[in-house]
Amino acid sequence: MNLFIAKLSRSTTSRDLQKLFAHYGTVISADVIIDHLTGQSKGYGFVEMPEYHEALEAIKELDSTVFQESVIVVRKSQPSVFLDPDKRNQDQTNYSTRIWSRSQYLRDTTTDSESSQPMTNRRNFGYRGSRYKTSTIK
C-alpha cells in the first residue's frame, strides 16, 4: 500500500521516513519530495509498504503525531486523476478535476424537421465576447 505523508519538517530525509515506518513492518521505498530549484524538501513524501495490515497500523499510529518537531499527517495515497487513464473517462462529480473536451461543449448535430439542412447548437460559455453563441446554423 502506498502512503502519503504530509507536513514533514524541511530537514526530514528519505532515510528518516524509512526508519520511522520500519517499526510497523517492511518498507519497500520511502521518498521525500525535493524541490529541484531550491534543493529543499517540499514537506511531503511517500512510503510504500507491501503488507496492507502493517500499513493500516502505521496510519493509525503515526497520523497526527510529532516527528522531528512537526505534526505529520499520514494517509493512504490516492492515484492522480490526471495520471490514471482509467479514471479520465469516468463521469466525475468534482468539476474542478473533471477532464473536458471540445466535443462536450458542442451539442449533437441534428436535422431540422422543416428542412434537410443540419443544424448545430452551441453553448454560450457565459462571458463577454464569446464566439460560441447558442444559435442555429442553416
C-alpha positions in Angstrom: 0.0 0.0 0.0 1.3 3.5 -0.8 1.1 6.0 2.0 1.2 9.8 1.7 2.9 11.7 4.5 2.4 15.5 4.7 3.6 18.4 6.9 7.1 17.0 7.2 9.9 19.0 8.6 12.2 20.6 6.0 15.1 18.6 7.4 13.4 15.2 7.1 15.2 12.8 4.7 14.0 9.6 2.9 16.2 7.7 5.3 14.3 9.2 8.3 11.0 8.1 6.8 12.4 4.6 6.2 13.4 4.3 9.9 10.1 5.6 11.2 7.9 3.3 9.2 10.2 0.3 9.6 8.9 0.0 13.2 5.5 -1.1 11.7 6.7 -3.5 9.1 8.5 -3.9 5.8 9.1 -0.8 3.8 9.8 -1.1 0.1 10.5 2.5 -0.6 10.4 5.9 1.2 10.8 9.1 -0.7 10.7 12.7 0.4 9.8 15.0 -2.5 12.5 17.6 -3.2 12.1 20.9 -5.0 14.5 20.8 -7.9 15.0 24.6 -7.9 15.9 25.1 -4.2 17.1 21.6 -3.3 15.0 21.6 -0.2 12.2 19.3 0.9 8.7 20.2 -0.2 7.3 19.0 3.1 5.7 15.7 1.9 6.6 12.3 0.9 5.5 8.7 0.0 6.1 5.4 1.7 5.4 2.0 0.1 4.6 -1.0 2.3 3.7 -4.4 0.9 1.5 -5.6 3.7 -1.9 -4.0 3.9 -2.5 -4.6 7.7 1.0 -3.2 8.5 0.3 -0.1 6.5 -3.1 0.4 8.2 -1.4 0.1 11.6 1.2 2.7 10.6 -1.5 5.1 9.5 -3.4 4.6 12.8 -0.4 5.1 15.0 1.5 7.8 13.1 -1.3 10.1 11.9 -1.3 13.4 13.9 1.9 12.6 15.8 5.0 14.7 16.3 8.0 13.7 14.1 11.1 15.9 14.0 9.3 18.8 15.6 6.3 18.7 13.1 2.9 17.2 13.5 2.7 14.9 10.5 -0.4 13.7 8.5 -0.4 10.1 7.3 -3.0 9.0 4.7 -3.5 6.3 2.1 -2.1 7.6 -1.1 -4.8 8.2 -3.9 -3.7 8.0 -7.5 -3.9 11.2 -9.5 -6.9 11.5 -11.8 -4.7 13.2 -14.4 -2.2 10.3 -14.5 -4.7 7.4 -14.3 -6.2 6.9 -17.8 -8.9 4.6 -16.5 -10.4 7.4 -14.3 -10.2 10.0 -17.1 -13.2 8.6 -18.9 -15.4 8.2 -15.8 -18.1 10.8 -15.1 -16.8 12.6 -12.1 -18.9 14.9 -9.8 -15.9 17.1 -8.8 -16.0 19.6 -11.7 -12.7 21.2 -10.8 -10.8 17.9 -11.7 -13.1 16.8 -14.5 -11.5 16.3 -17.8 -13.3 18.3 -20.5 -13.1 18.2 -24.3 -14.4 20.4 -27.0 -17.0 17.8 -28.1 -18.7 18.1 -24.7 -19.4 21.8 -25.4 -20.9 21.1 -28.8 -24.3 19.5 -28.9 -25.2 16.8 -31.3 -25.7 17.7 -35.0 -29.3 17.1 -35.8 -31.6 17.8 -38.7 -34.4 20.4 -38.5 -37.8 18.9 -39.0 -38.7 21.6 -41.6 -35.5 21.4 -43.7 -33.0 18.8 -44.5 -30.1 21.1 -43.5 -28.2 20.0 -40.4 -28.1 22.4 -37.5 -25.7 22.6 -34.7 -26.5 24.2 -31.3 -23.5 25.6 -29.4 -23.5 26.6 -25.8 -22.6 30.1 -24.6 -19.6 30.0 -22.3 -21.0 32.8 -20.3 -18.5 35.6 -20.8 -18.5 38.7 -23.0 -17.1 38.3 -26.4 -17.7 34.6 -26.7 -17.7 33.3 -30.2 -19.9 30.4 -29.2 -23.4 31.7 -29.0 -26.5 29.5 -28.7 -27.8 29.6 -32.3 -28.8 27.5 -35.2 -26.7 27.3 -38.3 -28.7 26.8 -41.6 
